[in-house]
């Protein structure tokens, strides 16, 4: 019950922070997940969003810990191992999405480059 409440608390905080953003905000991640920023077109500023990403990682880490505790103290062990695998895959997927955001934006920007513009710039 503790883990459900703790994960729910982190998820509620994450939802609150995501819903308080402006709809047209654009997310920017560093190549190593942290720091994360959003660009706010309304205030024309870059706002740090490290706490939002941290809440996501805290919720997923609590899920990992819950799976470990279930695998150690509950029968059958497969329930805890399954829960651990689900949260481990979610953590890996979230990290992969965040880390791949920068190369994807660079690839999109590279499509607008051509030889004359490079020669003109340099």
C-alpha positions in Angstrom: 0.0 0.0 0.0 2.9 2.4 0.8 4.3 2.0 -2.7 1.0 2.6 -4.4 0.5 5.8 -2.4 4.0 7.0 -3.0 3.8 6.3 -6.7 0.4 8.0 -6.8 1.7 11.1 -5.0 4.6 11.4 -7.5 2.3 10.8 -10.4 -0.2 13.5 -9.1 2.7 16.0 -8.8 3.9 15.1 -12.3 0.4 15.6 -13.7 0.0 18.9 -11.9 3.2 20.2 -13.3 2.4 19.0 -16.8 -1.1 20.5 -16.7 0.2 23.8 -15.5 2.4 24.3 -18.6 1.1 26.4 -21.5 -0.3 24.2 -24.3 2.2 25.5 -26.9 5.2 24.9 -24.7 8.1 23.1 -26.4 10.3 20.7 -24.5 14.1 20.7 -24.7 16.3 18.0 -23.2 20.0 17.9 -22.8 21.8 14.9 -24.3 21.9 13.4 -20.8 18.3 13.9 -19.8 19.0 16.6 -17.2 18.7 19.6 -17.5 15.3 19.8 -19.2 13.7 23.0 -20.3 10.5 24.2 -21.8 10.2 27.3 -24.0 7.2 29.4 -23.1 6.0 31.4 -26.1 3.7 33.5 -23.9 6.4 34.9 -21.7 9.1 34.3 -24.4 11.4 32.6 -21.9 13.0 29.3 -21.2 11.8 27.7 -18.0 13.8 24.9 -16.3 11.7 21.7 -15.9 14.1 19.5 -13.9 11.6 19.0 -11.1 9.0 17.6 -13.6 11.4 15.0 -15.1 12.7 14.2 -11.6 9.2 13.4 -10.4 8.8 11.0 -13.3 12.1 9.3 -12.4 11.1 9.2 -8.7 7.8 7.5 -9.6 9.5 4.9 -11.8 12.3 4.3 -9.2 9.6 3.7 -6.5 8.1 1.1 -8.9 11.4 -0.6 -9.2 11.8 -0.7 -5.4 8.2 -2.0 -5.1 9.1 -4.9 -7.5 12.3 -5.7 -5.6 10.3 -5.8 -2.2 7.6 -8.0 -3.8 10.2 -10.3 -5.2 11.9 -10.7 -1.9 8.9 -11.0 0.5 5.9 -12.1 -1.5 4.9 -15.4 -3.0 5.0 -16.2 -5.9 8.2 -14.5 -6.8 7.1 -14.0 -10.4 4.7 -11.2 -9.4 7.6 -9.1 -8.0 9.8 -10.0 -10.9 7.1 -9.1 -13.4 6.4 -5.8 -11.7 10.2 -5.1 -11.6 10.5 -5.8 -15.3 7.5 -3.5 -16.2 9.0 -0.6 -14.3 12.5 -1.2 -15.6 11.2 -1.2 -19.2 9.2 2.0 -18.5 12.4 3.6 -17.0 14.5 2.5 -20.0 11.8 3.7 -22.5 11.5 7.1 -20.9 15.3 7.6 -20.9 15.6 6.5 -24.5 12.9 8.9 -25.5 14.5 11.8 -23.7 18.0 11.0 -24.9 16.9 10.6 -28.5 15.1 14.0 -28.6 18.2 16.0 -29.2 19.5 13.9 -32.1 16.1 13.9 -33.7 15.9 17.7 -33.6 19.4 18.0 -35.0 18.5 15.7 -37.8 15.5 17.9 -38.6 17.6 21.0 -38.5 20.2 19.3 -40.8 17.5 18.8 -43.5 17.4 22.6 -43.9 21.2 22.9 -44.6 22.6 22.9 -48.1 26.0 23.7 -49.5 25.4 27.3 -50.5 24.1 28.2 -47.1 27.2 26.6 -45.4 29.5 28.4 -47.8 27.7 31.7 -47.2 28.0 31.3 -43.4 31.6 30.5 -43.4 
